[in-house]
Structures are given as structure tokens and as C-alpha cells.
Amino acid sequence: MKKTFTILFIFALILTACDAVPLTPPASPPPTDVPVSEPSVPLEEIPLGAGYGVRGAWFELYFTDPESPLASQKTGGPDGPLAEAIDSARLSVDVAIYSLSLNSIRDALLRAHDRGVQVRMVMESDNLDRSDPQKLKDAGIPILGDRREGLMHDKFVVIDNSEVWLGSMNFTDSGGYTDNNNLMRIRSVKMAENFTKEFEEMFTDDKFGSDVVAETPNPRVTIDGTPIDVYFSPDDGVQASFLDLVNNARESIYFMAFSFTADPIGEAVRARAADGVTVAGVMETDQVKSNIGTEFDHFSQDGLDVYQDANPGQMHHKVMIIDQNIVIFGSYNFTDSAETRNDEDLLVIYNQDIAAQFIAEFQRVYAQTK
């Protein structure tokens, strides 16, 4: 089964090589109650030395490339465009990040602070004492740790109240260069308002984890015809909405999961597979081996095309693509901790062109499985 699936992926990759941007796959008919944007103009490739990037009218989307020869030099990755955006900040930069060790991001934040931009940060307390956060604190940048048992696991930046950067990528050397990760830039005042509200909840109100405040100003943001649902965990009960999307899958479910131990989501995926929906996935090998209750065993027992990754670093994505139209991604692992204890963010984007880019990344990661 894997051989047949891999041949299909290789064929798709050959098609991709003929153009700067992967071809948009045929659209599956979406569930009647789920909005999906119309296909747009072709996306523009953003050249990266150690990664992949595309640009649309209101977004930029990046993926790391651990196999790039430049990856070992820690240059040419998605952190470069983020550092440039921080360098362009005029008013404010708010950062919620699990861990920080990328010099490019550290130095860009220091430059912003030095030129009078308001820079603020919240972090996972366990990582706060490392050298790069300490350099920011020594320079006078305020950083608040979560000081909770759960994790401050968000990975987002809000710049000038007008754009948001988010995804699975921690701002670390491994996150940018040895792990498989995604990072997306969204230009939208309403989207920025959502993430600023979440940031203020942590930084100003000192509410983390189970101190739930469900106050997202714009839970659905529509940008140039693309609907985007915005969730924060544990505030918004993410799993219920996640399950609705999985249960409505009609033709395909592709996923890349760093950690997958949430039984309800696993059961829903297997149920759709039993009903004839195509299911394929890649899971991080170290997590499969160490997690108690990993869903990998159930997928394998059911004979599904779900495999362990072969990247010596981490397969760190938390992505699900449904019916080649809908992308679920963010910092939210498919776990109970993400649902109930950790501070997390998750977007659901209804856009065929963006889904095609995540499918291309899935093809790259799947081709390396074992």
C-alpha cells in the first residue's frame, strides 16, 4: 500500500518540479456547511536557501528544509523573513514563544527595542533562563514566564497590530534548521486583534493555561474571500471543533503529527477511513516510541498509510489537511495536554491554494518515512 501511495506522491513531485509552485490538486466537494474559498491567482515563490516559501496577496507561507546543505550553517531558513519583518516594525512587537535560541530573531528584537519599538514577550518558564532570553531581559525587554505546570506552548508574533506570524516553528536553531516545521505570515488587523487579545491575557492579566478566558474578538476572519477560524487552547474547547471537521471529511485526510495521543481524534480519523476516506499520515518517531497511548499503534493495526518519520531531527508539524481544501495547523499537538493544560493556538484555513502547499510539504515528509 505504501509503495502505491509513494508512487503517486513521486508523480506529484515531478509535476511540482515543472513549476515554481505546486499545482493545486482537484478540489473535493466540501461539506455543505463548510465555506471554502475559490481558487486564486498562482502564488509567487519566495526563494529560501534552506526552506520553501510562497506568497499570496495577504499571506506568506514557509516550510523548513532540514535536508538543505545550508541547514547545517543555520542560514537561509524561515527565520530570515521573520527577522526582516521585525526590523520593519515601527510601533510594537509582541512575542509568545515556547523557546528562543535563534540569533537572528534575538538580534532583530534587540534592534527593535533599541530604536524605540515596544517589544514584549511571554515564554515557557522552563526555557526562560537560557542565554538568549536573558540577553533580551538584560537589554530591558520585559519577558513574563508562565510559571505553571502546563506549557506556554504558543509560537506567534504580532507586529504593529497589523500582522501575525504563527505556526509550529519554535525560534530555535533546531526549530528553524533540523526539524520539519511551518511558519505563516498573515496580514490582517482583525487577525492581529485576536492574537493581541490572547497575548494581553497572558502578559497583562497573568492568565495562563487553565485560567480560561474565551474572549477572541474575531473567531472567524475572512480575508479576500478566505475564511479562517481562530482558536486558542484551553480557552475555546478546540477538540470539539477539530472533531467536527474530521467527521465531515468526505474524500481525504492527510496529517503530520509530532505527538498524537488524543483518542477522540484518532478514533474519528479511523472511522472516516473505515467509511472509505483516504487517510495517510506521518508521525514523529521519537514520540511514537515514548508516548503512552500513541495513536500510531491503532493506525498500524487498521492497516492505514501512517508511518514514522525518518528525519534525524524532529518532525514537528501539527497539521491536518482535509479534502484538499481545509488546513488545520498551529502550535496545538493532537494531545489531551494541548486541549486542557497548555497555552496553544490553532487556525483552520479554508483555501485550496494554501492546502496545496501543505500537501506538497506532506509529500516531501512522507517520501522520507520508514
Secondary structure as GFF3:
##gff-version 3
##sequence-region A 1 370
A	DSSP	alpha_helix	2	17	.	.	.	ID=ss1
A	DSSP	beta_strand	44	45	.	.	.	ID=ss2
A	DSSP	beta_strand	51	55	.	.	.	ID=ss3
A	DSSP	beta_strand	59	64	.	.	.	ID=ss4
A	DSSP	three_ten_helix	71	73	.	.	.	ID=ss5
A	DSSP	alpha_helix	79	87	.	.	.	ID=ss6
A	DSSP	beta_strand	92	97	.	.	.	ID=ss7
A	DSSP	alpha_helix	103	114	.	.	.	ID=ss8
A	DSSP	beta_strand	118	123	.	.	.	ID=ss9
A	DSSP	three_ten_helix	125	127	.	.	.	ID=ss10
A	DSSP	alpha_helix	131	138	.	.	.	ID=ss11
A	DSSP	beta_strand	143	145	.	.	.	ID=ss12
A	DSSP	beta_strand	155	159	.	.	.	ID=ss13
A	DSSP	beta_strand	163	167	.	.	.	ID=ss14
A	DSSP	alpha_helix	173	177	.	.	.	ID=ss15
A	DSSP	beta_strand	182	187	.	.	.	ID=ss16
A	DSSP	alpha_helix	189	203	.	.	.	ID=ss17
A	DSSP	beta_strand	220	223	.	.	.	ID=ss18
A	DSSP	beta_strand	226	233	.	.	.	ID=ss19
A	DSSP	alpha_helix	238	247	.	.	.	ID=ss20
A	DSSP	beta_strand	252	257	.	.	.	ID=ss21
A	DSSP	alpha_helix	263	274	.	.	.	ID=ss22
A	DSSP	beta_strand	278	283	.	.	.	ID=ss23
A	DSSP	alpha_helix	285	290	.	.	.	ID=ss24
A	DSSP	alpha_helix	296	301	.	.	.	ID=ss25
A	DSSP	beta_strand	305	308	.	.	.	ID=ss26
A	DSSP	beta_strand	318	322	.	.	.	ID=ss27
A	DSSP	beta_strand	326	330	.	.	.	ID=ss28
A	DSSP	alpha_helix	336	340	.	.	.	ID=ss29
A	DSSP	beta_strand	344	350	.	.	.	ID=ss30
A	DSSP	alpha_helix	352	366	.	.	.	ID=ss31
###
